[in-house]
Amino acid sequence: MKFQDIPTNILSVRIKRSDNGEALPEQPIFSVDARPAHADEFEIRLENAVAIVRPVVAADIRRLNAELASGRALLAQLANPAADGSVELQVAFFTGECLEMGDVEIGVDEYVEKGLKKMGRGFKGQSPYEKLGQLCSFQQGENNFFFLTSGSAIHGELELDGENAPNETRTEASQKNSFGITGDTIRFVATEKSIPGGNSIFIATRLTKPKNEPDRALRLAKGRLRFVDWTQAGQVQILAKAQMTALTQDDGSYLKKWDEFGEVEGELLLNQARAVGTLQFTDMEQRRDGTVTVRIVEASDLAITTLAENKVPELELVDELPDYLLNENLSFKDFEKGIKSAADLDKKIGEKFIQSKEWVSFAVKNFDKETRSLALKTEILPSVSGTLILSLKGDVAQIERRMAARQAILEGRSANPQLGLLIEEHGKIAQIREPQKIPPLTAFVRKKIFRNDPTVMQEKAVEVALNTPDIALIQGPPGTGKTTVIAAILERLNEMADKRGVRVKGQILLTGFQHDAVENMIERLSLNSLPVPKFGKRSGAAEDDYSAFERNLENWCSNLAADLRDRNPQLAGVEQEREIKNLFLQYVQAPTRPLAASLVRKIIALGISVLGEDDARRADNLAKNLMREERLNVDSGQWLVAVRRLRVRFESFADDGAARAADALDDLSDVLEKSERKLLDEASLWRSEDGTPSFLTELEALKRRLLVRLTTPPVFRVEKQNDEVIGLAELAIQRIKTVGYSVKDKKSAALVEFLAELESNPYGMMDAVSDYSFAFAATCQQSVNRGMQMQKGIIGRDVNENLKGMEYEYVIVDEAARVSPRDLMVAMAQGKRIILVGDHRQLPHIIDEEVARQMEEGETGQGENDWLKKSMFQYLFSTRLKTLEDGDGITRRVTLDKQYRMHPLLGGFISRNFYERFDHTERFGSGRPESDFAHALPGTNGKPAVWLDVPAQRGKHQKDGTSWTRPAEVTVIARQLQAWMSSDAGKDLSFGVISFYKAQADSIREELKRQLGGIVSDDKQLRVGTVDSFQGMEFDVVFLSMVRTLPQNWQPKADDCEKQARGLFGHLCLYNRLNVAMSRQKKLLVVVGDTGALQNKLAADFVPGLVDFLHLCQREGVVLPC
């Protein structure tokens, strides 16, 4: 085998000697090492000497240092010497360290011989053993090497049919008794087989061609492969056998447990589909609202009940039933195999599980149990009758992504091949050298990112993230600047990226489990003055809904356009000339009456100062004539202009929003529906004294709908040119030049062209920003969706193939403690280095509670289900990474220790109750003085802690479905909010209202709408919701609705205190949720509830945080009666 035929990626770097020695000729290299004292030099060991060399291109120094720092095994040579004394250093890298295998004998039978001939690898006078030796071995000096894979990395080869192999020589291969060999255009599995006498040998099986792309799981083995007739092969050397056993026998435990969780989750999924079963329908009828109704004529009682309870989100139309409905005993494992077969191999077995690659699915709008009328969100069905089943489209997509990520990690083919070993508790990763240290912050990053000087731990967090060889975890208690640290890391990575000729697109992935987490992370980020693009939309989002990135991009384009106009006032005239010229050329090439009318209107806009009085009057008369001719056929481009000018944000609407709405009402009267005209009419009549407009949200939705409606392709008709229009346009262009404007000014012309793109080509701007963006953002699951694949240029292959191309230098996961392990692995599998940012003391990871309950029921021992409650972030932070740090001395964990969000008194309360109580090393302080959080809200004495006491006698809590409400607290909160928000001290403050119960949050929201009106729709000034929707947010003032109260005549019982506490306090017992609920405020935290419920030992034991806050209010805050 030649060096260039080695089946792995080969790094090529042109080098020169820096030790004054003679130019180096072509020859093998026996080692390559960095020189710590000379960061730009490297030491290479030749056969009889050592040379000091330096890369010719500066950018290659970091590349080579980065690869060498991984500690991976390598082979190297010098090739292609040049006249200037330089020579090419070629280095092939492999996973892990080099394995000392010694001599390994492999038996070869006629199956291999036939396979070689079939693959076009004839022997030409050689024996098959000699040929295999040439194809699979590499010699360097006196040393021999070969290339192997083992364990899960040979899973694919083991599943091959191998039907051409004679039965008597076929061996039952498994991961425990086999390893793979990859050579030049050949790949096979060596499987251990017992022979009489108690001995064993390895024989070659599963002969295939290697994959097109290099295999990341490939390992370098030092030793000689000797292929012999298998009947004469001796026992494999003990050393080789011991090595292979060590590589293949570790099943691990952590990932296996979550695999079992996935199986239970899958069984529940199939059971849900079986509960719905089949729905036979007929009488399809189209509705004007864009839906269809069908009548269910045959379905089980359970299916009818499930539909009536709105538990069926989406249905699929099928011609044939899938096997999981035909076979009640089909397990999820078999279903999963079917998905994998359909995705990976496209074999017949896949057709049994996935009916076709095109899912014919429809969202359910509603169901009338009495009439059995089912409404579906689609304009038409393919047939008037047929069979519907529960759609598993979204679930199957998630399953495929999880499977692909899991398999890549298991086989060592993730972007970081050692990711599985990093996760598994007993995994042993390859020893690495300490990489060259990267300074954490530069003066530019300090100035751009940090408002205050960074804390020691913030700087350390950036340093650990930049210098980790594999993974880093940053724990950030509330308000400690997690987002700021992420921004600093990104800016430093961006600084270090060598942009000279190097494409930097999509080097970093920013991700999280929920869209809110991702959007909060990128909201304030700007890299190279560009917003960070986010891909993927929320489930159920309409086609015309703006994503957070689209909204940020629109604001960015608008601000940039305004800035350009302010700095270049001459552009107004150039724009007019350009627009008139473009319309003129369009009219000459394809004359239409609407285009003529639009052109004349642009000319009229020049005014008398440019046209002169006579020609201005002439243009006005021509416009009136054209309008009379065309009447309703207004140019759709003019419609779009009117739509784009609609103001939908309060600040801009207050300026000229009513006038723009009136313009749109006039221009669009013939394309508007009755309700849309009514809305625009209301907006056009608004006056500043009316207060905050309540219709802005509806107006924004209308703007999006109209943009989609009016961008349909126009119908062109061939018409004759109007000579009067042509003459007027030529005159106008000449007059513009006369007064001094001209597009011949190349700079101005380019700026005008850019302005046009900024203001009228949002999708083009989106593509342009994405092409130059250093980072991409998406949720964990959507990080491998079609949009992301297109950005990475790897569209067109199946999920498993695509995942192999989804690689990033860094993957940064925000709110990582909220992501379930199986979803987190989808993102982690894509990162060469991984940074997890989160806080396991806040909200727990999101998993299916029913699956967790079933798995807990199956556990018998005390604490056996603890792993279910721990996120992967917590497991890595508290257990696994500590072990790795103890082993190699590389710091991978940091806890931020200074909060900037809230009043120091409240910061100390959070630290004391939710961090120090569990681990004293997690204590954090406050970085801002009390004066920064001053307020003067009536009745508070300026204190940061208030308790609004609502005694039990004011009203009990009430059951609302599966949730709880307490009307007494709703009334008190609404009254107090109205008083504070209408006061001088509170009118500019932001307010949040948090409840642990959805029903209570809904009740508060409705009451506030009744009392405060449209202001409730402004999430930045007032937000109401459950605690789950508040993580990562902050408000000046936060109300926490407590709800639970003591039952009448309640007495504590001696037995089962935990159960009593859950019944008495409910969600208040969950310290991590309470932590989030009580740490969103800046200036003031107000708890609303019954203080009497906390006057007992159960409260002190199970809700100590609430008890401590009550004491804090009594000592240093205020307790207000209701």
N, C-alpha and C positions, 0 to 999 in steps of 0.2 A: 504494500500500500504506500502511495506517495503522500507527502505531507498535505497537499491540497485536497486529497481524497478523504482526510479525516472527517468523520460525520458529525461535526459540531461547528459552531461559529468560530471563525478565525479573525482575530484582531490584527490589523496591519498598521504599523507605525514606522515612518521613515526616521532613522536615527543617524547620528554621527558620533564618532569617538570624542570624548572631552578630556582624555588623559594623555593627549599628545602622541598616542600610538599610531601605527600604520592603519590605513583604511582596511576595513574588515571584509573578507571575501565571503561567498556563500558557504555556510557550514551549519551543523546542528548546534543548538543552545541547550545547555543542561540545567540552567536555572536563571530566573530573572528576579531581581530584588530591588526594592526602592532603597534609596540612601537617606535615612532620617535627617542627617546633617545637611544634605543637599537636596532640597525638595524637587529640583528639576532634573536630577540625574538618577541613573539606574545602573546597577551592577549586573553584568551578564557573565555567566561562567561558560567558557569554551572548553574544548576537549583538553587542552594543555595550558590554559591561561584564563585570566580574568580581565575583562575590559569594562571601563566606565564610559557610558554613553549618555547622550542627551537627545530627546526628540527634536526634529527640525521644526515642527509646527508646535507652538506653545499650547494650543488647545489639546494636543495629544498627551501632554503631561498629566493632566487631570484624568483623562480617560484611562490611561495606563495605571495610574495610581489607584483609581477606583476599582479596577478589575483585580489588581494584585492584593488590595486590602481585603477582598472577600476570602482569601486563604484557600481558594480552590486549586485543585491540581491542574497542571498545565504541561503542554509540550510546545517547544519553540524552535525556530530556525531563522537564519539570515538568508535573504534572497534578493535578487535584482540589484546588485551594486550599481551605483551611478558614478559618472566621471567626477562629480564634486566631492567624492569620498563618502557620501551617504549610502546607506544600505537599508533594506526593508526588514524590520523585525516582525515576524509573523508568529502569533501566539494563539494556540488553541486551548480554551478553558473548559473544565469539566466540573460537575457537581461534586462537592466534598473533597476529601483528601485522596491521594493516590493509594490504591489498595495493593498491598504486597501479596500477590497470589502465588508466586512460584510457578512451577510447570503445571499446566492443567491439560488433561487428556479428555477428548470428547469423541465418543463413538459416532461414526457416520454409517448410515445404511443406504439401501437403494432408493429410499424415499428422497433423500437429500440429492442423490445423483440425478434423479429424474427432475427434481425441482430446479437444479442448476441448469440443466439443458433447456427446460421450459422457459427459464428467464433469459436465455440467450448467453449463458456463461459456459460455453463449451470448454473442454479440457485441453484440446490441441496437443495430444501426446502426454499430458500430465495426468496424474491420478487425481481423483476428487479431493483427496486429502491435501495434496500439494496446492491445488487451486484454492481451497478454502483457507489454507495457511497464508497465501498471498493476499487474499481479499480481506481477511479479518485481523491481520497482525501488522504492526508498525515497528520498524527497527530504527533505533537512534544510537549510533555508536555500537557498543556491545550490549545494550539494553533492548529488551523486547516489551512491547505493550499491546494491549487489546482494550476493547471498549464494551462495557456491559451495563445492563439495567437489571433491576431486581424488584421484588415485592410487588406493590400495586402498579408499578410502572410497566409491568408485562401483562397487565390484566387484559388488554385488547388482544394481544397475540394468543393468550390462552383461550379466548372465546372463539377464535377462528375454527372453521369446521374441520379442516384437515382431512377431507374425505378421500383424497388420493393416497393417503398413507396406508400401507398394508396393515391389516388388523393385528398381525402378529408382532409388528414392531411399534405400533402406537402405544404411547404411555399416557396414563391419566395424569396430566400435568396440572400442577397447582402452584400458587405463589410460594409455598413452603418448600417445594422440591425442585424449583426451576429458577433459572436466570436467563436473561437475554444477551445475545451477542450481536453487535452492529458492526458491519464492515463496509467495504466499498461496494455500494449498490446491492447489498445483501443484508438480511437480518434473519435471525433464527432464535429459537428457544432451546436451551440445553436443560434436559429434565433428568433427574436422578431416577434410576431404575434398579430395583433389587435383582440380584442374580443368585443362583444356587451357591451355597457355601456361606451365606450370610454377608456377602460383600455387595457392593453397589457401584454403579458407574453413571456417568452422564452421557446421554445420547442426544443428537440434534433432531429437533422436531420443528414444526410450524415455520417452514421456510417462506419468507416473504421479501418483497422489496422494501427498503426503508422509506419513511415518509419524506415528502419534499422538504419540509422545514426541519432544522436540527432538533434533536430531542434533548430537552433541558434536564431530563433525568439521567442522562448518560454519565457513567463514571469511568475514570481511567484506572486500569489495572496493570500492574507491572508483573510480567511473567510471560512464559511462552505457551502459546496454544499449540497443541499437537493433536491433529485429527487422525484417527486410526479406525480400522475396521472394528465396529463395536463389539464383536465377539472376542476380540483379542485385547480389548482395553482393560487396563488394570484399575485398581482403586484410586480414586482422586485423592490428591494429597490432603492430609488432615487440616493443614492451614487454610486451604481454599474452602474446604467444607465448613470450617468453623466461621470463616468470614461470611459465607453465604447464609448460614443459619442466623447469624446475628442481624443480617440485613433484611431477612424475610419473615422472621417469626414475631416481631413486635406488632401486635394488633392495636395496641393503644387502648385507652379507656375514654378519654374525654370526647373525642369525635364519635366514638362508637355509641355513647349514651345519646348524643344528639341525633345520630342516625335512627336510633330506636324511637326517639321523640317524633321524628319525621314519619316513621312508619305508622305510629298511632294517629298522627294528624292525617295521614293519607287514608287510613281506614275510616276515620270520621267523614272525610270528604266523600268517599264512595258511598257511605251510608246515607249521607245527605242526598246524593244523586238518586239512590234507590228509594228514599222516602218520597221523592217527587215522582219517580218512575216515568211513565209515559203519559202524555196528555194528548188525546186525540181531539182535533179541532175541526171545525167547519165554519161556513158562513163568514168568510173574511169580508170586512167592510172598511173602506177607506174613509178617514175623517179629515175635516178641513184643518185641524190643528196639527197635521203632520204625523198622525198616529193611525194605526189600524186596530179594529176590534175583531175578535174571533169568539166563537162559542165553543166551550169545552163540552164535548159530548161523551167522553169516556175518560175517567181518571179515578184513582183510588180516593177513599175518604180522607186518608192522610194527606194526599197531594192537594186536595181541595182546601183542607184546613191550613196547610203550609202556605198556599197561595193567599188565602184570606188574611193570614197573619203577616203578610208582606215580608216573608222570609225567602222569597225567590227573586233575586235581583235580575237575572238574565236567563233566557231560554234559548235553546238551540234547535233548529229545524233539521231533522234527520230523515234519510230514506231507509237506513238500516240501523238497528240498535247496536250499540257497542257491547263488547263482551261483559263489561262490569254490570250491565243490566240483564243480559241473557244468563249470566252465570253468577248467582248470588254468593258462591263460595270463592270467587276470584279474589285473591288477596291483593293488597296494595303493592306488594313487592312485584307480583306478576304484572300488574298494571304499569308499574314504573319501568319494568323491563321492556314492555311494549312501547312506551314512550321513547326509551333510549334506542330501541331497534329502529323505530320509525325515523328518529332524528339522525342517528349515526350511520346506519347501514341501509335504510330504506328498503328493508326486506318485507316479505309478505306478513310476517307476524305483526308488524306495525299497523297494518290495515284493520286488524281486529280491534284495536284500541282507539286509534285516531281515524275517523271516517274519511277525512280528506284534509289536505293542507289548508283549504279555505274554510274557515268556520263561518257558518250561517247562523249568527246569533243576534238576538234582539233584547233590548232592555225592557223590563216590565214596568208599565206605568201604574196600572191598578187592576184590581180584580173584584167583580161583584159576585159574591157567593150565591145570592138568590137567583140571578139570571145566568150565572156561570159565564158572564161576559168578561173577556180578558183583553185589556188594552196594551198594545206593544208600541214602543217608540220607533216606528219605522213608517215610511210612506206607503210601502207595499210589501206583500209577501210573495215569494216565488209561486205559491199555489194557494187556492182558496180553501183547501183542506189538507190535513197531513198530521204529522206526529212531532210533538215538541218534547224535549227533555231538558233537565237542568244543564245549563252551559258550564263547562269546566274550562273554558278557554283561558281565562285569567289564571286559574289555579295551575293548569298544565304549563303555562309560560313560566310561572314561578318555580314549579317543580323542575323544569328543564334547566333553568338558570342555576338552581341550587345543586342539581346533579352534576352539571358541568363543572361548577366551582369545586365541589367536593371531590370529584374524580381527579381534577387537575392537582389539587392539594395532595390527594392520596398517592398519586403517581409521581409526584415530584416535578410536575410540569407547570406549576403556577409560576408567575413572574419571579417570585423568590422560591427556588426549588426546595428550600428547607423550611417552608412555612408550616408544613405538617409537624415537623420536628420541633419547631418553635412553640406550637400550640400544645402538643402532647406532653404530659407531665414528666414522662421518662425519656423523652426524645433527647438524643445527643447530637448537637449540631457540630459541624466542622469547625475546628479551631481556626480563628482568624487573627491576623495581626492588627494592632491598633492602627486605624486609618489616620491619614494626615489630618490634623485638627483644623476645623473651620471656625473662624471667629464668629460668635453669635450675632453681633450687631455692628453695623457701620454707622457713620454719622448721618448718612442719608436716611437709613431706615429709622434711626432714633427720631429724627425730625419729622418724618412723614407719618409714622405709626403711633408714636407715644405722646399723648397730651402731657403726661407727667413723666418724670424719669422712670424708666423700667425698674421694677424691683429686682432684687438678687435672684429670686426664684423664677421670675418671668424670663430673665436673661438666661438662666440655667435651662429652662424649658426649651428655649430656642436652640441653645447649644446642644442639648441632648438630641433633639429632633434632627438637627443637621448632621450630627456625627454618629448616629446610630448605624450599625452595619445592617440592621434588619427591621427592628420594630421599636417604637417608643410610645409610652403612655403618659399623658398629661392629665392629672386630676385637677379640676378647677371648681372649687366651691363657689357659691353664688357671688357674682360681682367681682371675681378676681381677675377678669380680663382674658378669658379663654379665646374669645374672638380676636382680641388684640394680638395675642400670641400667635394665633393662626395667620393673621395678616403679616406679622413680622417674619414668620417662617417663609411664607410665600414670597415676600419681597426679597429676602436673602437668597432664596433659590433662584428667583428671577434675575437678581444681580449676578449670580455666579454662572448663569447660563451663557455660554459663549454664542452670541448672536451673529458673529461674523461668518456668514455662509452656512450657518446651522439652522435648520428649521425647528422652531421652538413650539410649534403648535401642539397643544394638548399634552404637555409634559407631566402635569399634575392633575389628579382627580380629587375634587372636593365632594364629599358625600355624607349622607346621614340616612336614617331610616325614614323620616317623614319629610314632606316637602317644606314644612315650616322650618325645620332645622337647617335645611340646605339654603332656603331663602334668607333666613336670618344671618347665616354665615357669609353670604355673598353680597348682602345688601350694601355694606359699606366698603366693599373691596374694589380696588381699581388697580389693575396691573398694566404698566405701560400706558397709563391714561385711558385704558379701555375697561368697560364693565366685564365681569366674568360671565360667560354664557352658561345658562342652565338648560338642560335638555330633558324632555319628558313632562307630561302634564298630570295633574291630579286625576284620580279615578272619578269618572262621571263628569269631567269638565267638558263644557260645550266647545265646539270647534272654534268659535269666535271669542272665547275667553282669553284674556291676557294672562300670560304667566308673569311671575315676578321679574324675570330677566327681560321680557318684552317691555314691561312697564319701565324698568330701569333704563333700557336702551332708548325708549321713546324720550324719557327725560334727558338722557345724555345727548341725544341728537338735537333736541329742542334747545338745550343750554348752549351747545356748541354752535348751533346756527345763529342764535342770538348774539353770542360773543363775536362771531365772524362779522356779522352785520355792524355791530358797534365799532369794531376796529377798522372796518372797510366801508365807509359810507358810499363810496363810488359804486359799490356792487348793485345798488338799487337800479341805476340806469343800465348797467350791463345786463342785469337780469331781464329787464324789460326788452332790451334788444334781442337777447337770446331767445326769450319766450316767443316774441313776434316772429323771429326768423324760423324757429322750429315749427311753429304753427303754419307759417307761410309755406315752408317746404312740404309739410304734410298735406296742405291744401292743394298745392300744385300737383303732387303725385297722386292723391286720392281725394278729389274735391267732394265735400258733402256740405249740406246746409248747416248742420250743427257745428261743423268745423269752421265754416265761414263766419257764423255768428260769434263763436268763441274768439276768432282772430280779430274781428272788428271791435269786440269789447276790450281786448287787450290794447288796441290802438287808441280807443277813446280814453283809456286810463292814463295815457301819456299827458293829456291835458292841453290847454290852450298854449301854455308856455313853450311846448315842443311843436305842436301841430299848427298853431296859428288859429285865429278865430274862424276863418272860412272853412278850413279843412276839418276843424273840430266839429263844426255844424254838419258838414258833409258826412263825417263818420257817424255822427249821432243819427242822422236820417237813414243812412244805410243800415244801421243796427236795428232800427225800428222796422224797416221793411223785411229784413231777414227774420226778425222775431215773429212778425205776422205770418210769414210763410211757414215757419217751422212749428210755431206754437208749442205743442207738447213735446216735440222731439229735442229736448235740451240735451246738450252734450253731457255724457256721463262723467267726463272729466271735471266739468263745472260742478256737478253734483258732489263729486268726491271732495272738491275744494271746500264746498259749503259744509260737508260732514266733518272734515279735518279741522275746520275752524271752530267747531263746537267746543266750548270750555266745560270741562268736567271736574276740575279741581277748584276748591273754594277760592283760592287766591286769584286765579286767572278769571274765574267766573265773576268775581266781584268787580273786575275791571270793565270788561265789555261782554260778559256772558249773555246778558239779556238781548243785546243787539245782535250777537252772532246767532242766537237761537231764532230771532225774528228773521234774519237773512235765510237761515236754513228752512224755516217755515215757508217763506216765499219761493225759494229756489226748488224745493223738493215737494211741493204741494201735490204733484201728480204721482209721486211714487210712495207717499206715506199712507199708512193705514190710519184708521180713525183714532185709535188709542195713541199712536205716535204723534199725530197732529195735536191731540189734546195735551200731550206732555210738552211738546215744543211751545205751544201756546202759553202754558203755565210758566215755562222758563222765560219766555219773552216778556212776560208781564212782571217779572220779579224786580223788586227795588231794594236797595241796600237797607232801608229801614225795616224790611221784612225779616231780618235776621238770617241765620244760617239756612240755605236752601235744603229742603228735605228730599228733593228729587234728584240730587246729583248722582246717586248710585244708579237710578233708572236711566238717567241721561247718558251715563257712561256705557251702560249695556246697549242702549239704542245706537250710540255711536259705533260700537263694535258690529252690531247687526247690519247697519247701513253700509259700513266699509266692506263687509263680506258680500252683501246684496249687490252693490254697485260696481264691484270689480269683475263681474262676468264679462266674457269677451264680447265686444260690440259686433253688430252685423253691418258689414260695409256694403254700400251700393255704389255703382259707378255713375257719377253725375258729371255734368259739364261745369267748367270753371266759370265763375262770375267775374267778368272783366273789371267791374267796378271794385270788387274786393281785391283783385290782383293789383290794380293801380294804386289803391289806398295803402296797401301793405308796402309797396315799393317806395311810396312817398314817405311813409312813417319811418322806414329804416334809414332813408337818406336824411330826414330831419333829426333823428337821434344822433347820427354821426356829426351833424352840423353843430349840435349843442355840446359836443365833446365826449359822448359815451362811445365806446367801441369794444367789441369782443376781440379786437386784434391785440389788446393788452392781454398777453398770455397768462400772466399771473391772475388777473381778475377773472378771465374766462375760466381758468381751472377752479378758482374758488366758487364761482357761480355753478359750475358743473357739480362740485362737491355739495354745495347747498341744496341743489335739486335732489341729489341722492339722499341727503340727510332728511329732507322733509317729505319726500314722496316715494321712497323705495325702502320701506321697513324690512322686507324680507332680504333685499340685497344687502342692506346694512348688517342684518343679522348674520348672513353668510360671511361678510367681510370681517366682522368682529371675531367670529369663530375661527376664521383662517389665521388670524394673528394673535389669538388668545393663548397665553402660556398655560392657563388652567381651564378645565372643564368642570361643570357641576351637574350632579344628578343624584337621585336617591339611590340607595344600594341596589335595589332590584332593577331600576331603570338605567343603571350605569352600563348595562350590556344590551340595551334595547337597540332597535334598528337605527335610530337617530345617532346614537353614540358610535355604532359600528360604521356608519357612513362617514362620520368625522374622522375615524381612525383608518378609513380606506379599506375596510375588509368585508364589505357587504357581499352577499351571494353564497355564503357557506352556511352549514348548519350551526346550531348553538355551540356545540363542543368545539368545532373548528374555529368559530369566531372568537371564542373566549381566549384561544391561544394567541390571537393578535391584539387582544385588549390589554396592553401593557402600559404602565406609567412609571416614571422614575420614583414618584412618591404618590401614595394614596393617603389622604387626610380625611379622617372620619370624625365629624362633630357629633355631639350627643351620642357617643359610641356606647355608653352604658345602657342606652335605650334600645339598641339594635340586638335582635335575637342572634345567637351564634350562627345559625344556618344562613341568615341574610347577610350577616357581617362578612362571612367567608366569600360571598359573591364579590364584594368590593376588595377584600384583602388579597384575593387570588390575583388581582390585577397589578399589585404594587411591588416593585423591587424593594422598596422600603415603605414601611407603614407607620403612620402616626395616628394613634387613637386619642381623641380628646373628649373628656366626659367627666362624669362624677357619679360613682356608684352609690353615693349617699342621697342622690335625688331620685327622680322617678325610675322605677325598675324597667328591665327590658320587656319588650312587648311580645308576648307569646300567647298562643291559644289557651285560654283558661280551662276549657273543657279537656283538652289534651293533658294539661298539667294535672288536673284533678284525677283523670284515669290513671296516669302514671304514679301519682302519689298513693292511690288505692292499691297499686300493685307492690309497693314497697312495704317491707315488714319491720326492718330495724330502725332504731331511733336515729334520725339524721340522715337516712339513706336518700331522701329526696332533696337534700340541701342544694345539690348541684342545679336543680331546676330553678331555684330562686336566684341563683347567681348569674349575672350577665357574663359574657366572655370577658368584657372589660374588667369586671371585679375579679374573675378567676385569674386573669393574667396579672393584674395589678397586685393582688394580695398573695398569690401563690407562685405561679409559673415564672414570672420575670424575676422574682426574688431569687429563685434557684439559679437562673441563668446568670444573674449579676454576681452571685456568690462564686459561680464557676469561672467566669472569664473576667470579672472585675469591670465590665462595661456598664455604666449607668444607663438604664432604660426607662426609669420612672421618675416623675417629678410631681410634687403637689404645690400648686400656687398658694401663697400664704399671706396675701394682703388684698382685702376687698375695697373697691372704690364706689360701689353702687349706693350703699345706704348709710344712714346715720351710724356713727361708731357704736352707740348704745345698742342698736338693733344688730349690727354686725357681730358684736360680742355675744349677744343672745343666741344668734344662729350658730356661731362657732362652739359655744359652750354646750348647747343642747343636741346638736346633730353631727358633730365631728369629734370634739374632745371626749365626749361620752363613750366613743368606740375606740379611739386611738389618739393619744395625746399628741402624736407627731403631726396630726392633721389640723392642729390649731392654726387659726389665721387671725391677723389683726386688721386694722383699718388704715387706709392710706390718705384719707382726707379729713379735715377738721370738721367739727360739729357745725361751724358757721356756714359751711357749704350746703347744709340741709335745713336751713332755717325756714320756717313757714309761720303764717299768722292766721290759720284757720280758726274761726270763732269757736270758743268753748274748749279749746285744747291747751291753752297757755303755751303754745309753741312746742309742746312735748312731741316726741317721735312715737310714743306708744300709747294707744287708747283702747279701752275695753268699753263697748256699748252693751250694757247689761240688759238682757231681755229675759226676765225671770220666767220660770215654767208656768206660773199662773197667767201670764200674758197670752198663752196659747201653746198647745202641744204640737209635736211633729206629726205629720200625716203621711200615710202610704200613698204613692202615686205610681202604679204599675210595679216595677221592680225598684223604683227609686223612692226618695223621701223629699218632702217639702215642709217648711215651717212658715206659714203666712205672717206670723208676728215679726220674724226677722226680716222678711221681704219689706214689710211696711216701714220698719225702722231704717233700713238701709236706703230705701228710696227717699224718705223724708230727709235724712241726713245728707245724702248726695245732692239733692236739689238745693238744700241750704248752702252747702259749701261751694258748689259749682256756680251758683249765682252771686256769691260774695266777691268782693274785690280781691280778696286774698286767694281765692280758688279759681277764678275765671281762666287763668292761664296754666293751670295745673292739669296733669293727666291722671286719670283714675282707673283702677282695675277692681273688679268685684269677682271674687273667687268662691266657688262652692265645691264641695266634694260630690254633690249630687246633681245630675243633669236636670231633674225636675225642678229643683230649687233655682238653678241658674236660669232656666226658662221662665220661671215665675218672676224672678227679679227683672229679667230683660223686658218682659211684657209690662210690668208695672212702671219701669223707667221710661219705656216708650210712651206710655199713657201720660206720664208727668213731664217728660223732657222733650218728647217729640224726636225730630230728625237727628239730634246730636248723638243718639244711641248708635247710629250707623257709622259714626266716625271712630274707628277702632283705635286711632292714635290718641284721642282725647278721653274716650271711655270704652272699656272692653269688659264684657261680662261672659263668664264661661266656667267650665270645670277646670280643676287643677291641671289636668293633662294637657290642656291647650295653652298653658301659661309658661311652661319651662322655656328659658331663654329670653323671656320678656321682662320689662321693667316699667314701672309707673311711679309718678310722684307719690300717690296715695293709693293704698290697697285696703279693701275691705275683705275680711274672711268671714263667710257665713258658716257658723258652727253647726246649726240644726239640732243635733241630738240633745235631748233633755232627759232628766231622771223620771222614770215612771212614778206614778203616785204611790206613796208608802213603800218605796223601794228599800230593801234591806240586803246587805251583802251576804253571800253564802260562802261557806268555808271551802267547798270543793270547786274545782275547775275555774280558777280565777280568770284564766285567759279567755275562756268561752264567755264568762260574764262580761268581761271588758269589751269583747267584740260586740255583744248585744247592746251594751250601754253606750259605747262611743263610736262604733262602726269604723268608718275609714280614718277617723282621727287617730286610731291605733297604729296606722302605717306611718312610721316616722319619716320615711323618705318622701312621701306625698306631703306630709305636714311641713317638711323642710322647704319644699318648692313653694307651697302656699304662703309661707311666712317670710319669704326672702325675695319677693318681687318688687318691694317698695324702695323708694329712695328717701323720702322725708317722713312718712307717717304710715304705720301699720295699725289698722283698726280691726279687732276681733269682735264679732257681733254674736252674742249667745248668752246662755244661762250660766252665770258664775256658780250657781248652786250645784250644778252637775259635777263640779270639780272639787267639792268639799268632802272627799273620801279617799281612802287608801288606794282603791283601784285606780283612781285618776292619777295619783302620784306615781304608781308603778307602771301604768300602761300609756298614759299621755303626759309624761313629765314636761314635755316642751310647752304644752298649753298651760299647765299649772305654773311653770316658771314665768311664762309671759303675764299671767294674771298677777303674780307677785311683783313683777317688774312694773306693771301699770300702777299697782298700789303704792310702790315705793318711789318710782321715778317718772311715772306717767300720769294718766288720768283715767278714772273709771267714771263713765257717764251713765246716768239712769236713762231709760228710754221714755 
